[in-house]
């Protein structure tokens, strides 16, 4: 299962809605030659504003309802609640994913809240809060499929995968024959038609879909051993800010707010 572990470390949330693939590292995470200094908690408290970098086009994490409505989403609600616990207001700067780390380094915003997966490579360049999203990779099959209950069972089976996704590599290495698709919706259609045996994707993709569409015709047949954890990213050295965010997240976890936000978007608690 070593392959599975290494792939999951760079795969996302996922594909998910995970289409924005914010858990995948963009080329050159660090885009600024002269990064701004570490963010001072005192400066944020004095200004009364926590400036947050986010995509705004990454449903269900950060998006505009109806395409043009108010900015909302799981990450938006979590960081807004964190800011409130810190006694400040969250102010959002919408940025394309490929430029979001450069924006952080340049000081355009104080933090990133956009399903940033914690990886060893990123920890060398940025500091992270405690995770507020935990997810796994999953095999999804038709509800009546009893032949697949592990990744080993994919040997010789057909899976529907986007050829550019990390899940495609996992399917191939598991011995599956891959039917190319453009995304999750097409994979589900092929499953329902019986044209493929399974698809591999991020668990959050599945949960978000089920929370919206309630499709009893499909199920999770197996889950990866390792998990992907997403957290708030800040500039290196922002220790006091990380501590304040962690304290806020701890309070939100203890009072049930994180679970409530999770249930709203995924139908279950994905925060731990």
Secondary structure, DSSP 8 states (H G I E B T S, - for coil): -HHHHHHHHH--S-BTTBTT-TTS--S-S---SS------HHHHHHHTEEEEEE-SEETTTEEEGGGTS-EESHHHHHHHHHHHHHTSEEEEEE--HHHHHHHHHTTS-SEEEEEEE--HHHHHHEEE---SEEE-EEEEEETT--S-SSSGGGTT-EEEE-TTSHHHHHHHHTT-EEEE-SSHHHHHHHHHTTS-SBEEEEHHHHHHHHHHH--TTEEEEEE-SS-EEEEEEEETT-HHHHHHHHHHHHHHHHTTHHHHHHHHHHSS----
